[in-house]
Structures are given as C-alpha cells and as structure tokens.
Amino acid sequence: MRMAETSSAGLRVRVDEMVDSPQFRVRADGIAVQELGDEVVVLDLRTSSYVLLNVTGAALWPALTEPSTIEQLARVLTSRFDVDDERAAKAAAAFVEQLVGLGLIEQIGDRAARSPSA
C-alpha cells in the first residue's frame, strides 16, 4: 500500500483506502468565487482577502463544494493531469492544508470530532 504524507501538518494519507478518512469542504458562508479562464479567484468576505487558485487548485475547488477526502481529491488530479497516485495525494494534501490554514475550507468527518469529549 502506498503512503503519502505532508511534513508541515503531519497529514498521513492512504491512497488506496478511504475508511475513516477526514473530509473537507468549502466553508459554508462568506466565500465568493469567480472563474478566470483556467484559474479561480476565491474571496474571503470575512477578511476581505483573496486567493488565486492555479489550474490545479481550480480543478480541485469544485470537489470541495461537497465533503471530499484527500483520496477523492487525488483522484481528481490523476483523472485530469498526468500524475501518479502518490504525487497526486501529496499535492491534494498540501492544497487542503493551505486552504484550511486560510480558513477557506473546513475539516468534517474527523474521528476526533466524532469522539465524545472526556
């Protein structure tokens, strides 16, 4: 089984397995989106800041309008670009990490979030 990981967030992703994988989606409010050719501009209305997504990010953004796992996002990349599973998983995890850090997407379906607090 292949494993991909990102160093800064410590996300470990099993490319071949989706059991209990965290899901991510676009934040429910305060986001405006505009397509510009192959790119997408995402405006955070809370902070009045914007992010320009390149062609790779623009390919992933629509998948994040519904809950998506890193594995699902990696499959988007392998279906659209000439990239292997491991590299796609690393790219998807890095993209998610950046957007979570900016507050544009949120993690849902996380095991820790479903566990009762002590």
N, C-alpha and C positions, 0 to 999 in steps of 0.2 A: 504494500500500500504506500502510495506517495504522500509525503507530508510537506506542506509549505508553511512558513511562518514569517511574520514581520518582527523585526527586532524591537522597535520602539514601544509598541503596545503589547507585545508578547502574545498576539493572537496566534493560536495554532489552528490550522485548518486541515481537515481530512478531505482531500479532493474527492475520494470515492465514497464518502459516507455523509449522510445528512441527519442522522439521528441526534436529536437534542442540540442541533446547531443553532446558535443565536441568529435571529432575523433582524433586519434593519429596514427602515422605511423613512421617507421624507417626513420631516416634522409637519404636524397637522395644520399649523397656522403660521402666518407671517412670512410666507415664501412666495415670491413671484419668479416666473421662469419665462425666458424668451429665447427661442432658437435663432441662431445667426449662422446660416449655412450648415456646416458640419459641427459647429460649436454651440454651446448652450450657456447663457448668462443666467445665474441664479442670484436673485436679490434677496437678502435677509432684511425684511422690513422692520424687524426689531432693532437692528444695529445700523441700518442704512449702509450696509456694506454689500459688496457683490463678489462673486467668484465666476471666472470664465472657465468653463469646462472644455477641454480639448476634445478631439474626435473620440478618444477612448472614454473619457468621462461622459460625453454626450451619449454614447452607446449604452452606458450603464444607468444613467439617470432615469429613464422610463421604467426600468425594472424596479427601481426603488420607490415608485409610487404605490406599490403593493409590498407587503412584507417579503423580503428576499434574504436568502443566506449567501454567504461568501461563495459557496459552491455554485449556487444558481447564477450569481454574477459572473463567476469564472466561465461558466458555460456560455453566457452571452458573448464574452470575449473570444472564446475558441470558435464560436459559430460565425463571428464577424471578421476576425483577424487571423492571420497566420501565426498562431502562438500555441505552445503546448500547454497541457493542463497545469503543470507546476508553475510556470511563469504567469499564466492567467490568474491562478489563485493568489499568487503574491501581489500582482497588480490590483486585483479586486480588494484584497485585504488592506493594501496601502491606501487605496481610494476611499474605502469605508472609514478607515482610521482618520484620514484628513477631514472628511465631512462630519464625522462625529465630533471631532475636535473643534470644528467651526460651529457646531450646534445646528447644522442644516439637516442632518438625519439623526434618528434615534434608534437605539437598540431595543428590540422587543423579543419576547420568547426566550429570554435568557434564563438558564437554570436558577441562577441566584435570585432573579426577580420572582420566580415562581415558588421559591422555598419560603416557608413561614419563618418569620424573624424570631430570634430567641429572646 
